[in-house]
Amino acid sequence: NVLKNGNPTCTGITGAWNIDADGGNAFCGTVSGNVKAYGVKIGDTKYPAAGSTEDGKFCVIIKGLTDSDVASAEAYAE
């Protein structure tokens, strides 16, 4: 996981947010700052990333989402 100074921030990567992967939807983002958890949030449900690359890139694959779930997916960091 990425732990750096500063406030936690997380954004989706344009062109890699919601792509088909392994029978599900892949959401790839970039995280920075002093984080304890980050990933994808849909409604009140958080799908944390297991880790990231050294420069903060991560990807979460979620299966079984509805079109509404996909439309409301957003990156989160805390």
PDB file with SEQRES, HELIX, SHEET and CRYST1 records, atoms N, CA, C and O in Angstrom:
SEQRES   1 A   78  ASN VAL LEU LYS ASN GLY ASN PRO THR CYS THR GLY ILE          
SEQRES   2 A   78  THR GLY ALA TRP ASN ILE ASP ALA ASP GLY GLY ASN ALA          
SEQRES   3 A   78  PHE CYS GLY THR VAL SER GLY ASN VAL LYS ALA TYR GLY          
SEQRES   4 A   78  VAL LYS ILE GLY ASP THR LYS TYR PRO ALA ALA GLY SER          
SEQRES   5 A   78  THR GLU ASP GLY LYS PHE CYS VAL ILE ILE LYS GLY LEU          
SEQRES   6 A   78  THR ASP SER ASP VAL ALA SER ALA GLU ALA TYR ALA GLU          
HELIX    1 AA1 ASP A   67  SER A   72  1                                   6    
SHEET    1 AA1 3 THR A   9  ALA A  21  0                                        
SHEET    2 AA1 3 GLY A  24  SER A  32 -1                                        
SHEET    3 AA1 3 LYS A  57  ILE A  62 -1                                        
SHEET    1 AA2 3 THR A  45  PRO A  48  0                                        
SHEET    2 AA2 3 TYR A  38  ILE A  42 -1                                        
SHEET    3 AA2 3 GLU A  74  ALA A  77 -1                                        
CRYST1    1.000    1.000    1.000  90.00  90.00  90.00 P 1           1          
ATOM      1  N   ASN A   1       0.828  -1.185   0.000  1.00  0.00           N  
ATOM      2  CA  ASN A   1       0.000   0.000   0.000  1.00  0.00           C  
ATOM      3  C   ASN A   1       0.865   1.238   0.000  1.00  0.00           C  
ATOM      4  O   ASN A   1       2.018   1.207   0.428  1.00  0.00           O  
ATOM      5  N   VAL A   2       0.301   2.324  -0.482  1.00  0.00           N  
ATOM      6  CA  VAL A   2       1.031   3.574  -0.559  1.00  0.00           C  
ATOM      7  C   VAL A   2       0.745   4.392   0.690  1.00  0.00           C  
ATOM      8  O   VAL A   2      -0.410   4.705   0.978  1.00  0.00           O  
ATOM      9  N   LEU A   3       1.778   4.737   1.425  1.00  0.00           N  
ATOM     10  CA  LEU A   3       1.646   5.601   2.592  1.00  0.00           C  
ATOM     11  C   LEU A   3       2.635   6.735   2.432  1.00  0.00           C  
ATOM     12  O   LEU A   3       3.845   6.528   2.528  1.00  0.00           O  
ATOM     13  N   LYS A   4       2.134   7.918   2.192  1.00  0.00           N  
ATOM     14  CA  LYS A   4       2.978   9.086   1.992  1.00  0.00           C  
ATOM     15  C   LYS A   4       2.409  10.235   2.812  1.00  0.00           C  
ATOM     16  O   LYS A   4       1.317  10.127   3.370  1.00  0.00           O  
ATOM     17  N   ASN A   5       3.136  11.311   2.883  1.00  0.00           N  
ATOM     18  CA  ASN A   5       2.646  12.503   3.570  1.00  0.00           C  
ATOM     19  C   ASN A   5       1.526  13.140   2.765  1.00  0.00           C  
ATOM     20  O   ASN A   5       1.430  12.950   1.553  1.00  0.00           O  
ATOM     21  N   GLY A   6       0.686  13.893   3.450  1.00  0.00           N  
ATOM     22  CA  GLY A   6      -0.384  14.621   2.778  1.00  0.00           C  
ATOM     23  C   GLY A   6      -1.734  13.970   2.966  1.00  0.00           C  
ATOM     24  O   GLY A   6      -1.844  12.857   3.480  1.00  0.00           O  
ATOM     25  N   ASN A   7      -2.761  14.685   2.540  1.00  0.00           N  
ATOM     26  CA  ASN A   7      -4.131  14.192   2.653  1.00  0.00           C  
ATOM     27  C   ASN A   7      -4.382  13.061   1.667  1.00  0.00           C  
ATOM     28  O   ASN A   7      -3.838  13.068   0.563  1.00  0.00           O  
ATOM     29  N   PRO A   8      -5.206  12.084   2.059  1.00  0.00           N  
ATOM     30  CA  PRO A   8      -5.508  10.985   1.140  1.00  0.00           C  
ATOM     31  C   PRO A   8      -6.357  11.469  -0.036  1.00  0.00           C  
ATOM     32  O   PRO A   8      -7.363  12.152   0.156  1.00  0.00           O  
ATOM     33  N   THR A   9      -5.949  11.114  -1.238  1.00  0.00           N  
ATOM     34  CA  THR A   9      -6.727  11.410  -2.436  1.00  0.00           C  
ATOM     35  C   THR A   9      -6.746  10.183  -3.339  1.00  0.00           C  
ATOM     36  O   THR A   9      -5.819   9.372  -3.328  1.00  0.00           O  
ATOM     37  N   CYS A  10      -7.802  10.063  -4.110  1.00  0.00           N  
ATOM     38  CA  CYS A  10      -7.942   8.913  -4.992  1.00  0.00           C  
ATOM     39  C   CYS A  10      -8.794   9.330  -6.179  1.00  0.00           C  
ATOM     40  O   CYS A  10      -9.865   9.913  -6.004  1.00  0.00           O  
ATOM     41  N   THR A  11      -8.323   9.035  -7.390  1.00  0.00           N  
ATOM     42  CA  THR A  11      -9.072   9.375  -8.596  1.00  0.00           C  
ATOM     43  C   THR A  11      -9.038   8.215  -9.571  1.00  0.00           C  
ATOM     44  O   THR A  11      -8.078   7.445  -9.613  1.00  0.00           O  
ATOM     45  N   GLY A  12     -10.101   8.101 -10.352  1.00  0.00           N  
ATOM     46  CA  GLY A  12     -10.151   7.098 -11.406  1.00  0.00           C  
ATOM     47  C   GLY A  12      -9.243   7.496 -12.549  1.00  0.00           C  
ATOM     48  O   GLY A  12      -9.040   8.683 -12.803  1.00  0.00           O  
ATOM     49  N   ILE A  13      -8.698   6.514 -13.236  1.00  0.00           N  
ATOM     50  CA  ILE A  13      -7.844   6.784 -14.383  1.00  0.00           C  
ATOM     51  C   ILE A  13      -8.712   6.841 -15.637  1.00  0.00           C  
ATOM     52  O   ILE A  13      -9.393   5.870 -15.965  1.00  0.00           O  
ATOM     53  N   THR A  14      -8.690   7.964 -16.331  1.00  0.00           N  
ATOM     54  CA  THR A  14      -9.480   8.131 -17.550  1.00  0.00           C  
ATOM     55  C   THR A  14      -9.105   7.052 -18.559  1.00  0.00           C  
ATOM     56  O   THR A  14      -7.927   6.842 -18.848  1.00  0.00           O  
ATOM     57  N   GLY A  15     -10.106   6.377 -19.088  1.00  0.00           N  
ATOM     58  CA  GLY A  15      -9.882   5.306 -20.050  1.00  0.00           C  
ATOM     59  C   GLY A  15      -9.682   3.952 -19.408  1.00  0.00           C  
ATOM     60  O   GLY A  15      -9.699   2.933 -20.099  1.00  0.00           O  
ATOM     61  N   ALA A  16      -9.492   3.919 -18.091  1.00  0.00           N  
ATOM     62  CA  ALA A  16      -9.312   2.646 -17.389  1.00  0.00           C  
ATOM     63  C   ALA A  16     -10.306   2.506 -16.240  1.00  0.00           C  
ATOM     64  O   ALA A  16     -10.186   1.596 -15.420  1.00  0.00           O  
ATOM     65  N   TRP A  17     -11.282   3.400 -16.179  1.00  0.00           N  
ATOM     66  CA  TRP A  17     -12.319   3.332 -15.153  1.00  0.00           C  
ATOM     67  C   TRP A  17     -13.518   2.649 -15.779  1.00  0.00           C  
ATOM     68  O   TRP A  17     -14.173   3.214 -16.654  1.00  0.00           O  
ATOM     69  N   ASN A  18     -13.808   1.434 -15.333  1.00  0.00           N  
ATOM     70  CA  ASN A  18     -14.891   0.604 -15.845  1.00  0.00           C  
ATOM     71  C   ASN A  18     -14.561   0.008 -17.210  1.00  0.00           C  
ATOM     72  O   ASN A  18     -15.095   0.433 -18.234  1.00  0.00           O  
ATOM     73  N   ILE A  19     -13.696  -0.959 -17.207  1.00  0.00           N  
ATOM     74  CA  ILE A  19     -13.391  -1.741 -18.403  1.00  0.00           C  
ATOM     75  C   ILE A  19     -13.704  -3.203 -18.098  1.00  0.00           C  
ATOM     76  O   ILE A  19     -13.664  -3.615 -16.938  1.00  0.00           O  
ATOM     77  N   ASP A  20     -14.013  -3.983 -19.118  1.00  0.00           N  
ATOM     78  CA  ASP A  20     -14.298  -5.403 -18.934  1.00  0.00           C  
ATOM     79  C   ASP A  20     -13.011  -6.146 -18.597  1.00  0.00           C  
ATOM     80  O   ASP A  20     -11.993  -5.989 -19.270  1.00  0.00           O  
ATOM     81  N   ALA A  21     -13.076  -6.961 -17.536  1.00  0.00           N  
ATOM     82  CA  ALA A  21     -11.895  -7.736 -17.143  1.00  0.00           C  
ATOM     83  C   ALA A  21     -12.318  -8.939 -16.325  1.00  0.00           C  
ATOM     84  O   ALA A  21     -13.048  -8.798 -15.343  1.00  0.00           O  
ATOM     85  N   ASP A  22     -11.877 -10.103 -16.711  1.00  0.00           N  
ATOM     86  CA  ASP A  22     -12.080 -11.329 -15.936  1.00  0.00           C  
ATOM     87  C   ASP A  22     -13.548 -11.551 -15.575  1.00  0.00           C  
ATOM     88  O   ASP A  22     -13.851 -11.994 -14.466  1.00  0.00           O  
ATOM     89  N   GLY A  23     -14.457 -11.250 -16.496  1.00  0.00           N  
ATOM     90  CA  GLY A  23     -15.884 -11.470 -16.257  1.00  0.00           C  
ATOM     91  C   GLY A  23     -16.522 -10.449 -15.337  1.00  0.00           C  
ATOM     92  O   GLY A  23     -17.617 -10.681 -14.825  1.00  0.00           O  
ATOM     93  N   GLY A  24     -15.871  -9.338 -15.121  1.00  0.00           N  
ATOM     94  CA  GLY A  24     -16.416  -8.294 -14.252  1.00  0.00           C  
ATOM     95  C   GLY A  24     -16.039  -6.921 -14.767  1.00  0.00           C  
ATOM     96  O   GLY A  24     -15.614  -6.761 -15.911  1.00  0.00           O  
ATOM     97  N   ASN A  25     -16.201  -5.937 -13.907  1.00  0.00           N  
ATOM     98  CA  ASN A  25     -15.853  -4.562 -14.233  1.00  0.00           C  
ATOM     99  C   ASN A  25     -14.583  -4.201 -13.485  1.00  0.00           C  
ATOM    100  O   ASN A  25     -14.504  -4.370 -12.268  1.00  0.00           O  
ATOM    101  N   ALA A  26     -13.584  -3.701 -14.212  1.00  0.00           N  
ATOM    102  CA  ALA A  26     -12.330  -3.269 -13.594  1.00  0.00           C  
ATOM    103  C   ALA A  26     -12.353  -1.750 -13.452  1.00  0.00           C  
ATOM    104  O   ALA A  26     -12.689  -1.022 -14.386  1.00  0.00           O  
ATOM    105  N   PHE A  27     -11.988  -1.300 -12.266  1.00  0.00           N  
ATOM    106  CA  PHE A  27     -11.901   0.125 -11.977  1.00  0.00           C  
ATOM    107  C   PHE A  27     -10.472   0.397 -11.541  1.00  0.00           C  
ATOM    108  O   PHE A  27     -10.034  -0.085 -10.497  1.00  0.00           O  
ATOM    109  N   CYS A  28      -9.746   1.169 -12.339  1.00  0.00           N  
ATOM    110  CA  CYS A  28      -8.345   1.456 -12.041  1.00  0.00           C  
ATOM    111  C   CYS A  28      -8.214   2.921 -11.655  1.00  0.00           C  
ATOM    112  O   CYS A  28      -8.831   3.793 -12.266  1.00  0.00           O  
ATOM    113  N   GLY A  29      -7.408   3.178 -10.640  1.00  0.00           N  
ATOM    114  CA  GLY A  29      -7.244   4.534 -10.155  1.00  0.00           C  
ATOM    115  C   GLY A  29      -5.838   4.804  -9.676  1.00  0.00           C  
ATOM    116  O   GLY A  29      -4.948   3.957  -9.754  1.00  0.00           O  
ATOM    117  N   THR A  30      -5.670   6.016  -9.176  1.00  0.00           N  
ATOM    118  CA  THR A  30      -4.401   6.448  -8.615  1.00  0.00           C  
ATOM    119  C   THR A  30      -4.669   7.012  -7.224  1.00  0.00           C  
ATOM    120  O   THR A  30      -5.589   7.807  -7.029  1.00  0.00           O  
ATOM    121  N   VAL A  31      -3.859   6.591  -6.269  1.00  0.00           N  
ATOM    122  CA  VAL A  31      -4.009   7.026  -4.888  1.00  0.00           C  
ATOM    123  C   VAL A  31      -2.731   7.726  -4.438  1.00  0.00           C  
ATOM    124  O   VAL A  31      -1.635   7.389  -4.884  1.00  0.00           O  
ATOM    125  N   SER A  32      -2.887   8.699  -3.554  1.00  0.00           N  
ATOM    126  CA  SER A  32      -1.719   9.361  -2.985  1.00  0.00           C  
ATOM    127  C   SER A  32      -2.071   9.888  -1.604  1.00  0.00           C  
ATOM    128  O   SER A  32      -3.239   9.936  -1.216  1.00  0.00           O  
ATOM    129  N   GLY A  33      -1.055  10.276  -0.883  1.00  0.00           N  
ATOM    130  CA  GLY A  33      -1.253  10.801   0.462  1.00  0.00           C  
ATOM    131  C   GLY A  33      -1.118   9.715   1.513  1.00  0.00           C  
ATOM    132  O   GLY A  33      -0.793   8.570   1.199  1.00  0.00           O  
ATOM    133  N   ASN A  34      -1.366  10.078   2.745  1.00  0.00           N  
ATOM    134  CA  ASN A  34      -1.284   9.161   3.874  1.00  0.00           C  
ATOM    135  C   ASN A  34      -2.609   8.421   3.995  1.00  0.00           C  
ATOM    136  O   ASN A  34      -3.535   8.910   4.643  1.00  0.00           O  
ATOM    137  N   VAL A  35      -2.709   7.250   3.381  1.00  0.00           N  
ATOM    138  CA  VAL A  35      -3.968   6.510   3.317  1.00  0.00           C  
ATOM    139  C   VAL A  35      -3.933   5.257   4.179  1.00  0.00           C  
ATOM    140  O   VAL A  35      -2.880   4.652   4.379  1.00  0.00           O  
ATOM    141  N   LYS A  36      -5.114   4.876   4.692  1.00  0.00           N  
ATOM    142  CA  LYS A  36      -5.233   3.596   5.379  1.00  0.00           C  
ATOM    143  C   LYS A  36      -6.092   2.630   4.577  1.00  0.00           C  
ATOM    144  O   LYS A  36      -6.004   1.416   4.763  1.00  0.00           O  
ATOM    145  N   ALA A  37      -6.930   3.169   3.678  1.00  0.00           N  
ATOM    146  CA  ALA A  37      -7.747   2.333   2.798  1.00  0.00           C  
ATOM    147  C   ALA A  37      -8.127   3.157   1.573  1.00  0.00           C  
ATOM    148  O   ALA A  37      -8.276   4.376   1.652  1.00  0.00           O  
ATOM    149  N   TYR A  38      -8.280   2.474   0.438  1.00  0.00           N  
ATOM    150  CA  TYR A  38      -8.660   3.132  -0.805  1.00  0.00           C  
ATOM    151  C   TYR A  38      -9.173   2.083  -1.765  1.00  0.00           C  
ATOM    152  O   TYR A  38      -8.895   0.895  -1.603  1.00  0.00           O  
ATOM    153  N   GLY A  39      -9.918   2.516  -2.764  1.00  0.00           N  
ATOM    154  CA  GLY A  39     -10.456   1.596  -3.753  1.00  0.00           C  
ATOM    155  C   GLY A  39     -11.671   2.179  -4.435  1.00  0.00           C  
ATOM    156  O   GLY A  39     -11.666   3.334  -4.860  1.00  0.00           O  
ATOM    157  N   VAL A  40     -12.730   1.359  -4.539  1.00  0.00           N  
ATOM    158  CA  VAL A  40     -13.951   1.741  -5.237  1.00  0.00           C  
ATOM    159  C   VAL A  40     -15.110   1.713  -4.250  1.00  0.00           C  
ATOM    160  O   VAL A  40     -15.230   0.794  -3.439  1.00  0.00           O  
ATOM    161  N   LYS A  41     -15.953   2.723  -4.328  1.00  0.00           N  
ATOM    162  CA  LYS A  41     -17.138   2.812  -3.477  1.00  0.00           C  
ATOM    163  C   LYS A  41     -18.368   2.860  -4.361  1.00  0.00           C  
ATOM    164  O   LYS A  41     -18.437   3.651  -5.302  1.00  0.00           O  
ATOM    165  N   ILE A  42     -19.352   1.999  -4.052  1.00  0.00           N  
ATOM    166  CA  ILE A  42     -20.635   1.988  -4.752  1.00  0.00           C  
ATOM    167  C   ILE A  42     -21.709   2.080  -3.675  1.00  0.00           C  
ATOM    168  O   ILE A  42     -21.905   1.147  -2.897  1.00  0.00           O  
ATOM    169  N   GLY A  43     -22.399   3.212  -3.640  1.00  0.00           N  
ATOM    170  CA  GLY A  43     -23.340   3.445  -2.544  1.00  0.00           C  
ATOM    171  C   GLY A  43     -22.570   3.479  -1.231  1.00  0.00           C  
ATOM    172  O   GLY A  43     -21.589   4.212  -1.103  1.00  0.00           O  
ATOM    173  N   ASP A  44     -23.010   2.686  -0.251  1.00  0.00           N  
ATOM    174  CA  ASP A  44     -22.325   2.615   1.037  1.00  0.00           C  
ATOM    175  C   ASP A  44     -21.311   1.482   1.101  1.00  0.00           C  
ATOM    176  O   ASP A  44     -20.652   1.300   2.125  1.00  0.00           O  
ATOM    177  N   THR A  45     -21.179   0.723   0.026  1.00  0.00           N  
ATOM    178  CA  THR A  45     -20.278  -0.428   0.018  1.00  0.00           C  
ATOM    179  C   THR A  45     -18.926  -0.047  -0.553  1.00  0.00           C  
ATOM    180  O   THR A  45     -18.830   0.521  -1.641  1.00  0.00           O  
ATOM    181  N   LYS A  46     -17.866  -0.374   0.211  1.00  0.00           N  
ATOM    182  CA  LYS A  46     -16.505  -0.080  -0.225  1.00  0.00           C  
ATOM    183  C   LYS A  46     -15.819  -1.376  -0.639  1.00  0.00           C  
ATOM    184  O   LYS A  46     -15.907  -2.394   0.049  1.00  0.00           O  
ATOM    185  N   TYR A  47     -15.145  -1.317  -1.762  1.00  0.00           N  
ATOM    186  CA  TYR A  47     -14.358  -2.431  -2.288  1.00  0.00           C  
ATOM    187  C   TYR A  47     -12.897  -1.995  -2.257  1.00  0.00           C  
ATOM    188  O   TYR A  47     -12.413  -1.390  -3.213  1.00  0.00           O  
ATOM    189  N   PRO A  48     -12.189  -2.296  -1.170  1.00  0.00           N  
ATOM    190  CA  PRO A  48     -10.813  -1.808  -1.037  1.00  0.00           C  
ATOM    191  C   PRO A  48      -9.845  -2.505  -1.980  1.00  0.00           C  
ATOM    192  O   PRO A  48      -9.992  -3.691  -2.275  1.00  0.00           O  
ATOM    193  N   ALA A  49      -8.858  -1.758  -2.446  1.00  0.00           N  
ATOM    194  CA  ALA A  49      -7.776  -2.326  -3.244  1.00  0.00           C  
ATOM    195  C   ALA A  49      -6.834  -3.069  -2.304  1.00  0.00           C  
ATOM    196  O   ALA A  49      -6.670  -2.687  -1.145  1.00  0.00           O  
ATOM    197  N   ALA A  50      -6.221  -4.125  -2.808  1.00  0.00           N  
ATOM    198  CA  ALA A  50      -5.284  -4.908  -2.002  1.00  0.00           C  
ATOM    199  C   ALA A  50      -3.920  -4.244  -1.912  1.00  0.00           C  
ATOM    200  O   ALA A  50      -3.125  -4.585  -1.037  1.00  0.00           O  
ATOM    201  N   GLY A  51      -3.640  -3.309  -2.795  1.00  0.00           N  
ATOM    202  CA  GLY A  51      -2.355  -2.628  -2.816  1.00  0.00           C  
ATOM    203  C   GLY A  51      -2.232  -1.824  -4.084  1.00  0.00           C  
ATOM    204  O   GLY A  51      -3.161  -1.754  -4.889  1.00  0.00           O  
ATOM    205  N   SER A  52      -1.077  -1.220  -4.253  1.00  0.00           N  
ATOM    206  CA  SER A  52      -0.854  -0.399  -5.438  1.00  0.00           C  
ATOM    207  C   SER A  52       0.601  -0.499  -5.858  1.00  0.00           C  
ATOM    208  O   SER A  52       1.446  -1.046  -5.149  1.00  0.00           O  
ATOM    209  N   THR A  53       0.865   0.049  -7.037  1.00  0.00           N  
ATOM    210  CA  THR A  53       2.245   0.147  -7.491  1.00  0.00           C  
ATOM    211  C   THR A  53       2.921   1.270  -6.704  1.00  0.00           C  
ATOM    212  O   THR A  53       2.269   2.000  -5.957  1.00  0.00           O  
ATOM    213  N   GLU A  54       4.214   1.394  -6.880  1.00  0.00           N  
ATOM    214  CA  GLU A  54       4.961   2.423  -6.159  1.00  0.00           C  
ATOM    215  C   GLU A  54       4.460   3.834  -6.460  1.00  0.00           C  
ATOM    216  O   GLU A  54       4.536   4.721  -5.610  1.00  0.00           O  
ATOM    217  N   ASP A  55       3.947   4.036  -7.677  1.00  0.00           N  
ATOM    218  CA  ASP A  55       3.438   5.365  -8.032  1.00  0.00           C  
ATOM    219  C   ASP A  55       1.940   5.528  -7.766  1.00  0.00           C  
ATOM    220  O   ASP A  55       1.338   6.501  -8.220  1.00  0.00           O  
ATOM    221  N   GLY A  56       1.326   4.582  -7.029  1.00  0.00           N  
ATOM    222  CA  GLY A  56      -0.059   4.734  -6.581  1.00  0.00           C  
ATOM    223  C   GLY A  56      -1.133   4.168  -7.477  1.00  0.00           C  
ATOM    224  O   GLY A  56      -2.314   4.382  -7.205  1.00  0.00           O  
ATOM    225  N   LYS A  57      -0.784   3.459  -8.529  1.00  0.00           N  
ATOM    226  CA  LYS A  57      -1.795   2.881  -9.428  1.00  0.00           C  
ATOM    227  C   LYS A  57      -2.353   1.590  -8.819  1.00  0.00           C  
ATOM    228  O   LYS A  57      -1.608   0.767  -8.287  1.00  0.00           O  
ATOM    229  N   PHE A  58      -3.679   1.430  -8.909  1.00  0.00           N  
ATOM    230  CA  PHE A  58      -4.335   0.216  -8.407  1.00  0.00           C  
ATOM    231  C   PHE A  58      -5.487  -0.151  -9.325  1.00  0.00           C  
ATOM    232  O   PHE A  58      -5.912   0.654 -10.153  1.00  0.00           O  
ATOM    233  N   CYS A  59      -5.992  -1.373  -9.177  1.00  0.00           N  
ATOM    234  CA  CYS A  59      -7.133  -1.833  -9.955  1.00  0.00           C  
ATOM    235  C   CYS A  59      -7.970  -2.766  -9.085  1.00  0.00           C  
ATOM    236  O   CYS A  59      -7.429  -3.629  -8.393  1.00  0.00           O  
ATOM    237  N   VAL A  60      -9.283  -2.593  -9.120  1.00  0.00           N  
ATOM    238  CA  VAL A  60     -10.222  -3.449  -8.401  1.00  0.00           C  
ATOM    239  C   VAL A  60     -11.187  -4.029  -9.429  1.00  0.00           C  
ATOM    240  O   VAL A  60     -11.781  -3.284 -10.208  1.00  0.00           O  
ATOM    241  N   ILE A  61     -11.350  -5.353  -9.440  1.00  0.00           N  
ATOM    242  CA  ILE A  61     -12.305  -6.010 -10.338  1.00  0.00           C  
ATOM    243  C   ILE A  61     -13.496  -6.471  -9.509  1.00  0.00           C  
ATOM    244  O   ILE A  61     -13.336  -7.159  -8.501  1.00  0.00           O  
ATOM    245  N   ILE A  62     -14.685  -6.085  -9.942  1.00  0.00           N  
ATOM    246  CA  ILE A  62     -15.917  -6.434  -9.227  1.00  0.00           C  
ATOM    247  C   ILE A  62     -16.845  -7.136 -10.208  1.00  0.00           C  
ATOM    248  O   ILE A  62     -17.094  -6.637 -11.306  1.00  0.00           O  
ATOM    249  N   LYS A  63     -17.356  -8.298  -9.807  1.00  0.00           N  
ATOM    250  CA  LYS A  63     -18.277  -9.062 -10.652  1.00  0.00           C  
ATOM    251  C   LYS A  63     -19.710  -8.886 -10.153  1.00  0.00           C  
ATOM    252  O   LYS A  63     -19.941  -8.636  -8.970  1.00  0.00           O  
ATOM    253  N   GLY A  64     -20.665  -9.019 -11.068  1.00  0.00           N  
ATOM    254  CA  GLY A  64     -22.085  -9.014 -10.716  1.00  0.00           C  
ATOM    255  C   GLY A  64     -22.698  -7.640 -10.512  1.00  0.00           C  
ATOM    256  O   GLY A  64     -23.711  -7.525  -9.822  1.00  0.00           O  
ATOM    257  N   LEU A  65     -22.123  -6.604 -11.083  1.00  0.00           N  
ATOM    258  CA  LEU A  65     -22.666  -5.261 -10.919  1.00  0.00           C  
ATOM    259  C   LEU A  65     -23.780  -4.986 -11.919  1.00  0.00           C  
ATOM    260  O   LEU A  65     -23.763  -5.491 -13.042  1.00  0.00           O  
ATOM    261  N   THR A  66     -24.739  -4.185 -11.500  1.00  0.00           N  
ATOM    262  CA  THR A  66     -25.791  -3.719 -12.399  1.00  0.00           C  
ATOM    263  C   THR A  66     -25.301  -2.455 -13.105  1.00  0.00           C  
ATOM    264  O   THR A  66     -24.291  -1.873 -12.711  1.00  0.00           O  
ATOM    265  N   ASP A  67     -26.014  -2.033 -14.144  1.00  0.00           N  
ATOM    266  CA  ASP A  67     -25.662  -0.785 -14.834  1.00  0.00           C  
ATOM    267  C   ASP A  67     -25.705   0.400 -13.873  1.00  0.00           C  
ATOM    268  O   ASP A  67     -24.884   1.313 -13.967  1.00  0.00           O  
ATOM    269  N   SER A  68     -26.663   0.382 -12.951  1.00  0.00           N  
ATOM    270  CA  SER A  68     -26.783   1.447 -11.957  1.00  0.00           C  
ATOM    271  C   SER A  68     -25.578   1.471 -11.023  1.00  0.00           C  
ATOM    272  O   SER A  68     -25.077   2.540 -10.675  1.00  0.00           O  
ATOM    273  N   ASP A  69     -25.111   0.285 -10.617  1.00  0.00           N  
ATOM    274  CA  ASP A  69     -23.918   0.202  -9.762  1.00  0.00           C  
ATOM    275  C   ASP A  69     -22.717   0.805 -10.474  1.00  0.00           C  
ATOM    276  O   ASP A  69     -21.975   1.602  -9.900  1.00  0.00           O  
ATOM    277  N   VAL A  70     -22.537   0.417 -11.727  1.00  0.00           N  
ATOM    278  CA  VAL A  70     -21.386   0.892 -12.507  1.00  0.00           C  
ATOM    279  C   VAL A  70     -21.434   2.409 -12.640  1.00  0.00           C  
ATOM    280  O   VAL A  70     -20.408   3.076 -12.506  1.00  0.00           O  
ATOM    281  N   ALA A  71     -22.610   2.956 -12.900  1.00  0.00           N  
ATOM    282  CA  ALA A  71     -22.755   4.401 -13.082  1.00  0.00           C  
ATOM    283  C   ALA A  71     -22.438   5.173 -11.810  1.00  0.00           C  
ATOM    284  O   ALA A  71     -21.992   6.317 -11.884  1.00  0.00           O  
ATOM    285  N   SER A  72     -22.659   4.572 -10.644  1.00  0.00           N  
ATOM    286  CA  SER A  72     -22.433   5.283  -9.387  1.00  0.00           C  
ATOM    287  C   SER A  72     -21.072   4.985  -8.747  1.00  0.00           C  
ATOM    288  O   SER A  72     -20.766   5.529  -7.686  1.00  0.00           O  
ATOM    289  N   ALA A  73     -20.264   4.148  -9.360  1.00  0.00           N  
ATOM    290  CA  ALA A  73     -18.961   3.796  -8.797  1.00  0.00           C  
ATOM    291  C   ALA A  73     -18.052   5.018  -8.746  1.00  0.00           C  
ATOM    292  O   ALA A  73     -17.991   5.803  -9.692  1.00  0.00           O  
ATOM    293  N   GLU A  74     -17.349   5.165  -7.628  1.00  0.00           N  
ATOM    294  CA  GLU A  74     -16.412   6.268  -7.481  1.00  0.00           C  
ATOM    295  C   GLU A  74     -15.189   5.824  -6.692  1.00  0.00           C  
ATOM    296  O   GLU A  74     -15.258   4.894  -5.888  1.00  0.00           O  
ATOM    297  N   ALA A  75     -14.090   6.485  -6.924  1.00  0.00           N  
ATOM    298  CA  ALA A  75     -12.869   6.199  -6.197  1.00  0.00           C  
ATOM    299  C   ALA A  75     -12.960   6.791  -4.801  1.00  0.00           C  
ATOM    300  O   ALA A  75     -13.560   7.850  -4.619  1.00  0.00           O  
ATOM    301  N   TYR A  76     -12.366   6.115  -3.796  1.00  0.00           N  
ATOM    302  CA  TYR A  76     -12.342   6.655  -2.442  1.00  0.00           C  
ATOM    303  C   TYR A  76     -10.981   6.427  -1.799  1.00  0.00           C  
ATOM    304  O   TYR A  76     -10.257   5.498  -2.154  1.00  0.00           O  
ATOM    305  N   ALA A  77     -10.657   7.267  -0.874  1.00  0.00           N  
ATOM    306  CA  ALA A  77      -9.448   7.103  -0.042  1.00  0.00           C  
ATOM    307  C   ALA A  77      -9.765   7.670   1.331  1.00  0.00           C  
ATOM    308  O   ALA A  77     -10.474   8.668   1.464  1.00  0.00           O  
ATOM    309  N   GLU A  78      -9.231   7.019   2.340  1.00  0.00           N  
ATOM    310  CA  GLU A  78      -9.424   7.512   3.711  1.00  0.00           C  
ATOM    311  C   GLU A  78      -8.169   7.282   4.521  1.00  0.00           C  
ATOM    312  O   GLU A  78      -8.125   7.627   5.702  1.00  0.00           O  
TER     313      GLU A  78                                                      
END                                                                             
